[in-house]
Structure formats: C-alpha cells, structure tokens
Amino acid sequence: MIDNYQQALSLMEKMRLELPFTVYPDQGLLKIAEEKGDILSPNQPMDVRQVVYVEEGGIVCAVEKSPEDTVYISSVTHLKIPDDHPLVSEIRDYQNRENIVWL
C-alpha cells in the first residue's frame, strides 16, 4: 500500500460524488497517449468517468476526451485538477503526498 488507505478511500468517495468532472493531462499521461498513437495537449480538457483505488497505485481514474474516444486509465497523480474543482485542495494534497509538485 503506497498511501494512507482510509484517507485515500475517503477522497475517492468524495471524487465519485463529483463525477463526471474535468481534468487536464500532465506529462505522464501525455506520454502514454503518444505511445498509443494519440496526441493530447496539456490544455486538452478530459472527463473523469470513474474513480477506483488500486493498492499498488493509489487513486486511479478513467479519463476520456469524449464518450467516443479512447479511455485512459491514469493515476490521479498524472492529472491536473482545475482550480475551481470543489475538491482541488484535497486532491492536490493527495498528489503532493505522492511527490507531485505543482508549479
């Protein structure tokens, strides 16, 4: 287990109540998309459609550009959360605990 399990589950449940919500890909997700032959932009809004917890990876999200497009499975640590998201502080705190630095 890589993080505080109870805190992660609590955040995951809160995130599920906000579904779907918009995020933006970071460099990790951009690289994964490129390897699959898909080009994403760091300014490309994507929708989180599902949130789960994986013991080896923490909070993981299913994200897509649109319902007709490829679904990417990404750690929440590879997603940029908009400043106006109601859980932005909690999600960024989680990301920071996982060594993600916001510029």
C-alpha positions in Angstrom: 0.0 0.0 0.0 1.5 3.3 -1.0 -0.6 5.8 1.0 -2.9 6.2 3.9 -5.7 3.8 2.9 -8.5 5.4 4.8 -7.7 8.9 3.6 -7.4 7.7 0.0 -10.8 5.9 0.2 -12.4 8.9 1.7 -11.1 11.1 -1.0 -12.0 8.6 -3.7 -15.6 8.5 -2.4 -15.8 12.3 -2.5 -14.4 12.3 -6.0 -17.1 9.8 -7.1 -19.8 12.2 -5.9 -18.4 14.8 -8.4 -18.4 12.5 -11.4 -18.0 13.3 -14.2 -15.5 16.2 -13.8 -12.9 17.9 -15.9 -9.2 17.4 -15.6 -6.1 18.1 -17.8 -3.4 15.6 -18.6 0.1 16.0 -17.2 3.3 14.9 -18.9 2.9 11.3 -17.8 -0.5 10.9 -19.4 0.6 12.8 -22.5 3.5 10.4 -22.9 1.2 7.3 -22.5 -1.2 8.8 -25.1 1.7 9.4 -27.5 2.9 5.9 -27.1 -0.6 4.7 -28.2 -0.5 7.0 -31.2 -2.9 9.5 -29.8 -1.9 13.2 -29.4 -3.2 15.0 -26.4 -2.5 18.6 -25.5 -1.7 19.7 -21.9 -4.7 22.1 -22.4 -7.0 19.3 -23.6 -9.9 19.0 -21.2 -10.7 15.4 -20.3 -13.6 14.0 -18.3 -13.1 11.7 -15.4 -15.8 9.0 -15.7 -14.7 6.5 -13.0 -12.5 6.5 -9.9 -11.1 3.4 -8.2 -8.4 2.6 -5.6 -5.6 0.2 -6.5 -3.4 -0.9 -3.7 -0.2 -0.7 -5.8 -1.1 2.6 -7.4 -3.5 4.6 -5.2 -6.4 6.5 -6.7 -6.8 5.8 -10.4 -9.2 7.5 -12.8 -10.8 6.5 -16.1 -10.5 9.6 -18.3 -11.5 10.4 -21.9 -11.7 13.4 -24.2 -15.3 12.5 -25.2 -17.5 9.4 -24.9 -16.5 8.3 -28.4 -12.7 8.5 -27.7 -10.1 6.3 -26.1 -10.5 5.8 -22.3 -7.2 6.2 -20.5 -6.6 4.7 -17.0 -4.4 7.1 -15.1 -3.3 7.7 -11.6 -4.8 10.9 -10.2 -1.2 12.0 -9.8 -1.0 12.3 -13.6 -3.9 14.7 -13.8 -4.1 18.4 -13.4 -7.1 19.5 -11.4 -8.7 22.8 -12.3 -8.6 25.5 -9.6 -12.4 25.7 -9.5 -12.9 22.0 -8.7 -14.6 21.6 -5.3 -12.0 19.1 -4.2 -9.0 20.8 -5.6 -7.2 21.3 -2.3 -7.8 17.7 -1.1 -6.7 16.2 -4.4 -3.6 18.3 -4.7 -2.7 17.5 -1.1 -3.0 13.8 -2.1 -0.9 14.4 -5.2 1.7 16.2 -3.1 1.9 13.4 -0.7 2.7 11.2 -3.7 5.6 13.5 -4.6 3.8 15.6 -7.3 4.9 19.2 -7.4 2.6 21.9 -8.7 4.2 24.9 -10.4 
